[in-house]
Amino acid sequence: MRIALAQLNIHIGNFEGNVRKMLDAIETARAQRADLICFSELATCGYPPRDFLEFSDFIAQAEKAISILATAARGIAIVVGSPSPNPVPEGKDLFNSAYFLSEGTVKHITHKTLLPTYDIFDEDRYFEPGNSFSVVEFKGTRIAVTVCEDIWNINNENPLYAVCPLDELMPQQPDLILNLSASPFDTHHAAHRREILAANALRYELPIVYVNHVGAQTELIFDGGSMVMGSDGQLKAELPFFQEHIETFDIQKLNEGEEVKSREGTPISRVHDALILGVRDYFRKLGLSRAIVGLSGGIDSAVVAVLAARALGPENLRVVLLPSPFSSDHSIHDALQLADNLGIRHDILSISETYETILKSLHPLFENQPFGLAEENIQARIRGLLLMAISNKFGPILLNTTNKSEMAVGYGTLYGDMCGGLSVIGDVYKTDVYRLATYMNAELSIIPSNILSKPPSAELRPDQKDIDSLPPYDILDAILFEYIENRKGPSEIATLGFDPALIQRVLKLVNTNEFKRYQAAPVLRVSSKAFGMGRRMPIVGKYLS
């Protein structure tokens, strides 16, 4: 059997656009002599649709999309993910389903059984789990159709679930496993997916065809990497990462073929590509095209500027330098050099006069008070005000440049440098920001070397350095990673050799700054635990505070 994998960039709620894209893919698959074309999980409506699923009109449009696709299923079968109504009054109103369309009709509907409800997933909020299991026979091949999480409970060892869908399907002797997924990117998830597919292939001695989403949906980035896994547990074919692709495979020949090497790249190259896709899709799917960045001469704004230029084109990026009385000459020079290297428009707006005017206004209240955090934050808020004014006046969307380390410990000014429509590197620790910059400079030195070598500084007071307020970033990031990604408490982190007093200080900063993150721009997710929809913490919690 010849099966086409259609790895498409689906737009949530854009039924007309999604169906048009799928119809074009079907014609491509016909030209490639495919017998069957597979689309990803919830491909009609996009993933995750979240509370759109509570709108009856939204579901009606999904059903209409299935009707249109069924009409196109002549001479070629189609498997596509879509929500389907639950006819039973008890339980949730919908299933997360895979439709098998053939000869103009809906031949079979498979309901997803395992509904992930953790981190960024919230499927139990909307869907009823499937509880019936049957293979689909097509052209003499018995196909076990599964949806994403349904293959992640191998040997029923996942404690989140009480049933293994593939175990239930095996008595019907399928010849092939088909999985429709919407599996989001994080740095190491592609390798984990291959391990899961290989384990399933070896357990059931069957080839697996796996098709994944590609593209970004606000915070979530889907990296593609659709694949065919042979019954021997070896990778037989893999589609590109971070791009749309349609390709047809003869499953029997592939199953008997040689193993291929994954092309996912290095961890830092994957983060680079994911962030570019995240920025590009955020703008494209909102009908936007132009961005603005406050360029400070520091590493964070430099990396965001390069990512934005690569995602949107340098002609669609504008940067503004906003020096204060404490900005160093070399920072201004470094920022100008970067702008010239990228070929982007740049403006310089000194905030010194505005800063002095505000201090003068506050003098009756601030008189005899020492210079401190308030005076520092005024500078950040002036910059935020000016950048947002330019955004409002001329239309470019402000990109936030706060990194994950700063966001974690509250080393950022609310309504100042935390302004923006999208947080580009809010899930990238400071140490990884430097790795990203080094990667960007690998072929051509875009970011001036001085930006990479000088000590990090917010430059909000004379001779300020980040290390004045924070531990060295290599130590800080290691502690943050254990707390945020690995969810370890202070005593567990202490066993790794970190100073207990420092651990308490860092973790207290994380918890007491939760209120800032609630008000932050959406963060592009590239780790296994990002700030935003996948990390839900109380603002007023007492833990470690």
C-alpha positions in Angstrom: 0.0 0.0 0.0 1.2 3.5 -0.8 0.5 6.0 2.0 1.0 9.7 1.8 2.0 11.6 5.0 0.6 15.1 4.9 2.6 17.2 7.4 0.7 20.5 7.3 0.7 23.8 9.1 -2.9 24.0 10.3 -4.5 27.2 11.6 -6.9 26.9 14.6 -10.4 27.7 13.5 -9.5 28.5 9.9 -11.7 25.7 8.5 -11.8 27.1 4.9 -8.0 27.5 4.8 -7.4 24.2 6.4 -9.7 22.3 4.1 -8.2 24.1 1.0 -4.8 23.1 2.2 -5.9 19.5 2.6 -7.6 19.3 -0.7 -4.3 20.5 -2.4 -2.4 17.9 -0.5 -4.9 15.2 -1.7 -4.1 16.2 -5.3 -0.4 16.0 -4.6 -0.9 12.6 -3.1 -2.9 11.5 -6.2 0.0 12.6 -8.4 2.3 10.5 -6.2 0.0 7.5 -6.7 -1.0 7.2 -3.1 -3.7 4.9 -2.0 -4.2 6.6 1.3 -3.4 10.1 2.7 -3.0 10.7 6.4 -3.5 14.1 8.1 -2.8 14.9 11.7 -4.8 15.0 14.9 -7.7 17.5 14.8 -6.5 18.7 11.4 -9.9 20.2 10.4 -10.0 22.6 13.3 -6.4 22.8 14.5 -4.8 21.8 17.8 -5.4 22.8 20.6 -8.8 24.5 19.9 -9.4 24.8 23.6 -12.7 26.5 24.5 -13.7 26.9 20.9 -14.8 23.3 21.3 -17.7 24.6 23.4 -19.2 26.5 20.5 -21.8 24.5 18.5 -21.0 26.5 15.4 -17.3 25.5 15.7 -18.3 21.8 15.8 -20.7 22.3 12.9 -17.9 23.8 10.8 -15.7 20.8 11.6 -18.5 18.4 10.5 -18.8 20.4 7.3 -15.1 20.1 6.7 -15.4 16.3 7.0 -18.2 16.3 4.5 -16.1 18.2 2.0 -13.1 15.9 2.5 -15.3 12.8 2.2 -16.5 14.0 -1.3 -12.8 14.2 -2.3 -12.1 10.7 -1.0 -12.7 8.9 -4.4 -9.9 6.8 -5.7 -7.9 7.7 -2.6 -8.8 7.2 1.1 -8.3 9.9 3.7 -7.6 9.6 7.4 -8.1 13.0 9.2 -8.5 14.1 12.8 -11.6 16.1 13.8 -13.9 16.5 16.8 -17.0 14.3 16.6 -20.2 14.6 18.7 -20.9 12.1 21.5 -24.5 10.8 21.0 -24.7 9.5 24.6 -26.1 12.2 26.9 -23.8 11.1 29.8 -20.2 12.2 29.6 -18.5 14.9 27.5 -20.2 16.2 24.4 -17.3 15.4 22.1 -14.8 12.8 21.0 -11.3 13.5 19.7 -11.6 11.4 16.6 -9.9 10.0 13.5 -12.2 9.8 10.4 -11.5 7.2 7.8 -13.0 8.5 4.5 -13.3 6.3 1.4 -15.4 6.4 -1.8 -17.2 9.5 -0.8 -18.3 8.4 2.6 -17.2 8.1 6.3 -16.2 4.5 6.4 -15.1 4.4 10.1 -14.5 6.7 13.1 -11.9 6.0 15.7 -12.2 7.8 19.0 -9.1 8.7 21.0 -9.0 6.7 24.2 -6.1 8.2 26.2 -6.7 11.8 26.9 -3.7 13.7 28.2 -4.4 16.1 30.9 -1.1 17.4 32.1 1.3 20.3 31.3 -0.1 22.0 28.2 -2.7 19.3 27.5 -6.2 19.6 28.8 -8.2 17.1 26.8 -10.3 15.6 29.6 -11.9 19.1 29.9 -13.5 18.6 26.5 -13.5 15.0 25.3 -15.0 11.7 26.2 -12.5 8.8 26.0 -13.2 6.2 23.3 -14.0 2.7 24.7 -14.5 0.6 21.6 -11.7 -0.8 19.4 -11.8 -2.0 15.8 -9.4 -2.1 13.0 -10.2 -0.7 9.5 -9.7 -2.9 6.5 -8.6 -1.1 3.3 -7.2 -2.7 0.2 -6.7 -6.0 2.0 -4.7 -4.3 4.8 -6.0 -4.3 8.4 -5.1 -0.9 9.9 -5.0 -0.1 13.6 -5.9 3.6 13.6 -4.7 5.5 16.8 -4.6 9.1 17.9 -1.5 10.6 19.4 -1.4 9.6 23.1 -3.0 6.2 22.3 0.4 4.8 21.5 2.1 6.2 24.7 0.9 3.5 27.1 3.1 0.6 26.1 2.4 -2.6 28.0 -0.1 -0.6 30.1 2.8 0.7 32.1 1.8 4.4 32.1 0.2 5.1 35.5 -2.0 7.8 34.0 -4.1 5.3 32.2 -5.9 2.0 32.8 -6.1 0.7 29.2 -3.7 0.2 26.3 -5.6 0.8 23.0 -3.1 -1.2 20.9 -3.4 -4.2 23.2 -7.2 -4.1 22.7 -6.7 -4.0 18.9 -4.2 -6.8 18.6 -6.7 -9.7 18.7 -8.0 -8.4 15.4 -4.6 -9.0 13.8 -3.8 -5.6 12.3 -1.1 -5.4 9.6 -0.2 -1.8 10.2 -0.4 0.9 12.9 -1.4 4.4 11.9 -1.1 7.3 14.4 -2.4 10.8 13.9 -0.6 13.2 16.3 -0.4 16.8 17.4 2.9 16.4 19.4 4.4 19.8 20.4 8.1 20.5 20.3 10.5 20.6 23.1 14.2 20.2 22.9 14.3 16.5 23.4 10.8 15.4 22.5 11.6 14.2 18.9 14.0 11.6 20.2 11.4 10.5 22.8 8.8 10.1 20.1 11.1 7.9 18.1 11.8 5.7 21.2 8.0 5.3 21.8 7.3 4.4 18.1 10.2 1.9 18.1 9.0 0.3 21.3 5.5 -0.1 19.9 6.8 -1.5 16.6 8.9 -4.1 18.4 6.2 -5.0 20.9 3.6 -5.7 18.2 6.0 -6.6 15.4 4.2 -4.1 13.1 5.2 -1.1 11.0 4.0 2.3 12.3 3.0 5.3 10.2 3.1 8.5 12.2 2.0 11.9 11.0 2.5 15.0 13.1 1.4 18.7 13.0 3.9 21.3 12.0 3.6 25.0 12.8 3.0 27.2 15.8 -0.2 28.0 17.6 0.6 30.9 19.9 2.9 29.4 22.6 3.0 25.9 21.2 5.3 24.9 18.4 4.8 21.7 16.4 8.0 20.5 14.7 6.7 17.9 12.3 9.2 15.0 12.0 6.5 12.6 10.8 7.9 9.2 10.2 7.6 5.5 9.3 8.9 3.0 11.8 9.6 -0.5 10.6 8.4 -3.6 12.4 12.0 -4.1 13.5 11.9 -0.9 15.4 14.2 1.0 13.0 13.4 4.4 11.5 12.7 3.8 7.8 11.6 7.4 6.7 11.4 10.8 8.3 9.8 14.0 7.0 11.6 17.3 7.5 11.4 19.3 10.8 9.7 22.7 11.0 8.3 22.7 7.5 5.3 21.4 5.6 5.9 18.3 3.5 3.9 15.7 1.7 5.5 12.5 0.7 4.2 9.0 -0.3 5.7 5.7 0.8 5.3 2.1 -0.2 4.9 0.7 3.3 5.9 -2.8 2.5 9.1 -1.8 0.8 9.9 0.7 3.6 9.2 -1.9 6.2 11.8 -4.2 4.6 14.3 -1.3 3.9 17.3 0.0 5.6 17.4 2.2 8.7 17.8 5.9 8.1 19.3 8.5 10.4 17.1 11.2 11.9 17.7 14.7 10.6 16.5 16.6 13.7 19.8 18.4 14.2 21.5 19.6 17.5 19.5 20.8 20.5 20.5 24.4 19.9 19.7 24.3 16.2 16.3 22.9 17.0 15.6 25.7 19.5 16.7 28.2 16.8 14.5 26.8 14.1 11.6 26.4 16.6 11.7 30.0 17.7 11.9 31.3 14.1 8.8 29.2 13.2 7.1 30.4 16.4 7.6 34.1 15.6 6.7 33.7 11.9 3.4 31.8 12.6 2.4 34.2 15.4 2.5 37.0 13.0 1.2 35.2 9.9 -1.8 33.7 11.7 -2.8 37.0 13.2 -2.5 38.8 9.9 0.6 40.8 11.0 3.9 41.3 9.3 6.0 43.9 11.1 7.8 43.8 14.5 9.7 46.3 16.7 12.5 45.5 19.2 14.1 47.7 21.8 17.8 47.1 21.1 20.0 47.6 24.1 23.4 46.3 23.0 22.9 43.3 25.2 22.8 39.6 24.3 19.0 39.1 24.8 17.8 41.9 22.5 20.5 40.9 20.0 19.3 37.3 19.8 15.6 38.4 19.5 16.5 40.8 16.7 18.3 38.1 14.7 15.4 35.7 15.2 12.9 38.3 14.2 14.9 39.3 11.1 15.1 35.7 10.0 11.5 35.0 10.7 9.9 38.1 9.2 12.6 39.5 6.9 14.9 42.4 7.9 12.6 44.8 5.9 9.8 44.0 8.4 11.8 44.7 11.6 12.5 48.0 13.2 14.8 48.5 16.2 15.0 51.4 18.6 17.9 52.3 20.8 16.8 54.0 24.0 20.0 55.1 25.9 19.7 56.5 29.4 22.3 58.4 31.4 23.7 55.0 32.5 24.0 53.4 29.0 27.6 52.8 28.0 29.0 54.0 24.8 30.0 50.5 23.8 26.5 49.2 24.2 25.2 51.9 21.8 28.0 51.1 19.4 27.3 47.3 19.6 23.6 47.8 19.0 24.3 50.0 16.0 26.7 47.5 14.6 24.2 44.7 15.0 21.5 46.7 13.2 23.9 47.4 10.3 24.9 43.7 10.1 21.2 42.8 9.9 20.3 45.6 7.5 17.4 46.7 9.6 16.0 50.2 10.2 17.1 51.7 13.5 16.3 54.8 15.5 17.9 56.4 18.5 15.7 58.0 21.2 17.5 59.2 24.3 15.4 58.8 27.4 17.7 61.0 29.5 15.6 64.1 29.3 12.3 62.2 30.0 13.9 60.4 32.9 15.1 63.7 34.5 11.6 65.2 34.0 10.0 62.3 35.8 12.5 62.4 38.6 11.8 66.1 39.0 8.1 65.4 39.2 8.7 62.8 41.9 11.2 64.9 43.8 8.7 66.1 46.4 8.0 62.5 47.3 11.4 61.0 46.7 13.4 63.8 48.3 16.1 62.5 50.8 15.5 59.0 49.6 18.5 57.0 48.3 18.7 56.0 44.6 17.2 52.5 44.2 14.9 50.1 42.4 12.2 52.7 41.8 14.7 55.0 39.8 15.9 51.9 37.9 12.5 50.8 36.9 11.4 54.3 35.8 14.0 53.9 33.0 12.6 50.5 31.9 9.0 51.9 32.0 10.0 54.9 29.9 11.4 52.5 27.3 8.3 50.4 27.4 6.1 53.5 27.0 8.0 54.8 24.0 8.2 51.4 22.3 4.5 50.8 22.7 3.8 54.3 21.4 5.7 53.6 18.2 3.9 50.2 18.0 0.5 52.0 18.3 1.4 54.7 15.9 3.0 52.7 13.1 1.7 49.2 13.7 4.7 46.9 14.3 4.2 44.5 17.2 6.7 44.8 20.1 8.7 41.7 20.7 9.6 41.0 24.3 13.3 40.2 25.0 13.2 38.8 28.5 14.9 35.4 28.9 13.7 32.5 31.1 16.3 33.1 33.9 15.1 36.7 34.3 11.4 35.8 34.0 11.9 33.1 36.6 13.4 35.3 39.3 11.5 38.5 38.5 14.6 40.3 37.1 12.4 42.4 34.8 10.2 45.5 35.1 6.5 45.0 34.8 5.1 47.5 32.3 8.7 48.2 31.3 11.0 45.7 29.7 8.3 43.0 30.1 6.1 44.8 27.6 5.4 43.1 24.3 2.9 41.0 22.3 5.1 37.9 22.2 7.9 36.7 24.5 10.4 35.2 22.1 13.1 33.8 24.5 11.0 33.6 27.7 11.6 29.8 27.7 15.4 30.1 27.0 17.7 30.3 30.0 20.4 32.9 29.8 23.2 30.4 29.4 21.3 29.0 26.3 20.8 32.5 25.0 24.6 32.7 24.7 24.6 29.3 23.0 22.0 30.5 20.5 24.1 33.6 19.8 27.2 31.5 19.1 25.1 29.2 16.8 23.8 32.3 14.9 27.4 33.4 14.4 28.7 30.0 13.3 28.7 30.8 9.5 28.7 34.6 9.6 29.4 36.9 12.5 26.1 38.7 12.8 26.2 39.5 16.5 29.2 41.7 17.5 31.7 39.8 19.5 31.7 42.4 22.3 28.0 41.6 23.0 29.0 38.0 23.6 32.0 38.7 25.8 30.9 41.6 28.0 29.4 40.9 31.5 25.5 41.0 31.3 24.1 44.3 32.7 20.7 46.1 32.7 22.6 49.4 32.8 20.1 51.1 35.0 22.7 52.4 37.5 26.4 53.2 37.3 28.6 50.2 36.7 25.7 47.8 37.2 26.2 44.1 36.5 23.6 41.3 36.7 25.9 39.4 39.1 25.3 42.3 41.6 21.8 41.0 42.1 21.9 37.4 40.9 24.1 34.4 41.2 26.3 33.6 38.2 24.0 32.4 35.4 25.5 29.0 35.1 24.6 28.3 38.8 21.3 30.1 38.7 20.2 28.3 35.6 21.1 24.9 37.0 19.0 25.5 40.1 16.1 26.9 38.1 16.2 23.9 35.8 15.9 21.5 38.7 13.0 23.4 40.2 11.1 24.3 37.1 11.7 21.4 34.7 12.4 18.6 37.1 10.1 19.9 39.9 12.6 19.2 42.7 12.2 20.8 46.1 15.0 22.5 48.0 16.3 19.5 49.8 16.5 17.5 46.6 18.4 20.3 44.8 20.8 20.5 47.8 21.9 16.9 47.2 23.3 18.1 43.9 25.9 20.2 45.7 24.2 23.7 45.7 24.3 25.9 48.7 21.0 25.5 50.6 20.8 29.2 51.5 21.2 30.1 47.8 18.6 27.5 46.8 16.1 29.0 49.2 16.9 32.5 48.0 16.4 31.5 44.3 13.3 29.5 44.8 11.7 32.3 46.9 12.4 34.7 44.0 10.7 32.3 41.6 7.5 31.9 43.7 7.1 35.6 44.8 7.3 36.8 41.2 4.5 34.6 39.9 2.3 37.7 39.7 4.6 39.2 37.0 4.4 36.0 34.9 0.6 36.1 35.0 0.8 39.5 33.3 3.6 38.6 30.8 3.3 38.2 27.0 2.7 34.6 25.7 6.0 32.7 25.8 7.2 30.5 22.9 7.5 27.0 24.4 10.8 25.1 23.6 11.3 23.3 26.9 9.4 20.5 28.7 8.1 23.0 31.2 7.6 26.6 30.0 6.0 29.5 31.8 2.4 29.9 30.5 -0.3 27.4 29.8 1.7 24.4 31.0 2.8 25.7 34.4 -0.1 26.7 36.7 1.0 28.1 40.0 -0.9 30.1 42.6 0.2 33.7 43.1 -0.5 33.7 46.8 1.0 30.3 47.6 3.1 30.0 50.8 5.5 27.3 49.6 9.1 28.5 50.3 8.1 32.1 50.5 
